[in-house]
Amino acid sequence: MIRVVVIAASVVVQVGLSSLINQHPQLTVVGTTSDLETFTKEFEQLQPDVLLLDFSSHLSSTWTKLQLISEQQILLITEDIESLDLENSLRSGVRGILPSTSTEAEITAAIEAIASGLIVLHPDYLELLPIREKVVANPVQTLTPREIEVLGMLGSGLGNKAIAKRLQISEHTVKFHVSSIFQKLAVSSRTEAVTAGVRLGLIML
């Protein structure tokens, strides 16, 4: 059985959520409260798997009190998602966020998922998540067609003289292309250049 504690300012909401949970064969309510601060001492005894928190304006002070509860998995139900800092919420132990219009099936499914170690977000909330651009330490500059051709020959083990003969250019020009390839790929040897070329799909082995 998945053990659930229901936290809601309204007794009516507590009863409603508790009834909903207890109807599910795999879920059971082990406690309810409207005052999280006075209830923290009971968590160790109750050992809930999930806290179901009805986050209304009446529970605005609850956010800071969540810090008093360590290692708890929280399912948050709220009417005003835009007022929440989703990133900080996840750091505070929130593992699921659903709108107050969620169905019984959605709530019970979210509780089961969270108890299994998953994170649950309603699709409408995904666009509110901050998307960070990946910062590349050494961004790869685009190689010219000729440089890609030279890189491919490096991958075949050809030396500068052989490359110059095959491309009908001077060895000096080959050295210039090799130097440019090293700089753009942020490497210092032919082996590193070939490895980078393979990784980037510029060389087919």
N, C-alpha and C positions, 0 to 999 in steps of 0.2 A: 504494500500500500504506500502511496505517496502522501506524506503528511504535510498539511497546509495550515498556515495561520492566516486569518483574514483580518486586515487592518482597514477600518473605515470609520469616518467621523459619525456617520449616520447608523443608528442601530438597525434601521430598516434595510439599509444596504448590506450591513453585516449578515442579517438573516437571509436576505436574498442570495448573496454570494455563497453563503454556507450551504443553503439548500441546493443550489446548483451543483456545488462540488460534491456533496454527499450522495447525489444521485448517480454519480459516476462510480462504477465498480472498483476502479483502481485508485480512487482518491478519497481522502478522509480529512475533515477539519478537526484539528487538535486544539484550536484556540482562536478566540476573536478578541479584538481590542480597538478602542478609539484613541487610546493614549499610549503611544509607542514608548515613551520614556519610562513609564511605570511598569511596562510589560517586559522590558529587556531582561529582567532577572529570571523570567520564566522560560526564556528561549532555550537555555541549557537543559532544562528539565523536559521540555516538550520535544526538542530536537526536530523541528520542522524541516522538510526538504525544500519547501518553497514558501515565500511570503507573498500573499496576494494583497497588494496595496491599492486601495481606491484613492487616488491622488486628486483630491478636490481642494477648493480654496480654503476649506476648513482645516486642511491638513498641511497648510503652507509651511508650518514650522517643523513638519516631520522630516524634511529633507536633511537638516543638520543632525537630527536625532538618529538618522540612519547610520551615521558614523559610529554610533554606540554599539552597533550590531556587527560583529565581524564574521566573515565567511558565510553570509546568508545570500541565497539566491532569490531575487525579487522580481515579481511580475507586476508591472505598473499599469494601472488602468486610468486614463486621464481624458479630460475633455479638451484641454488646451495644450497640445503637443508643442506648439511654437514657443511656449514660455519655458520649455525645458532645454537644458544644455545636454544634448544626447551624449556627448563625449564624456562629460563629468558624471552623467548618470551611470554609464557603463562602468566607470571607475568606482562608483559608490556601491556596486553590487547588483545594480539593475541588470537583469538578463532577458527581460522581455518588456515591450511597451505596446499596449493595445488601446484603441479608442474606446470610449465609454459605450459606443454603439455596437461593440463586438457581440457576437452570438454566443450561446452557451457552448456550442461545439468548438468555437475558436478559443474561448477561455480555457476550457479543459484540455484542448490539444496543446495550448501554449504551456500550461502547467506541466504536462507530461514531457514536453520537449525540454523545458528548463531543468526539470529534475534529472534528465538524461545528459545534462551538460551543454545543451545547445543555447544559442541566443535567438530570440524571437522578436522580429519587428514587423509591424503591419506594412504592407507595400506602400501605403500613402506616406509613410514616414521616411522612406529611403532617401528621397530627394533632399531631406533636411540634414543628412549626414555630411560632414565636411569631407570633401574629396581632396586629398593632398597629391600634388604632382610629385612624381618620383624624380629626385635630383640625382643626376648622373655625375659622378666625380670627374670623369674624363669623357665628356661628350664626343662621340665619333663624328668627325667631319666627313662629308660625302667625298668619296674617291671619284676621280674622273674615269671615264671608260679606259683610257690608256693605263692609268694606275692600277685598275682592276686587272687588266691584261698582264701587266708586269707582276702583280701579286700572284696571279695564277701560275706564272712561270717560276716564281720563287717557290711556290708550293710543289712544283715538279722537280725542284732541286737544281735548276739551271743557275749558272753564274752570270755575272754582268756581261761578260764577253759573248756568251751563248745567247743571252736575251737580246743584246744589241744586234747580233747577226740575224736572229730570227725576225726581229722587228725592223731591221734595216735602218737602225739609228746608231748614233755614236755611243760609246761606253759612258762618256760624260753625261749624256742625256739619261741613260739608264740610272746612273748614280743619282741624278737629280730626282728622278721618279721614285727611287727607293727611299731617298731621304724624305721626300714629301709623304710617302706612305707611312714611314716610321712616325713622323710628326702627327699625322691625322689619326693614326690608330693608337697613339701614345705608347709606342713600344720602342725598344732599343736594339732589337736583333731580328734577323730574318726568321728565326724560329718563332719568336713572339708574334711577328707580323703574320706568319702563316696560321698560327693558332688562332689569332684574332680574326683572320679572314674566314677560317672555317666556322668559328662561332657566329659570325655575322652573316654567314651564308654567301660570302663573296667567292669562296673557293669550294668546289665540289670535289670530294675525294672519291 
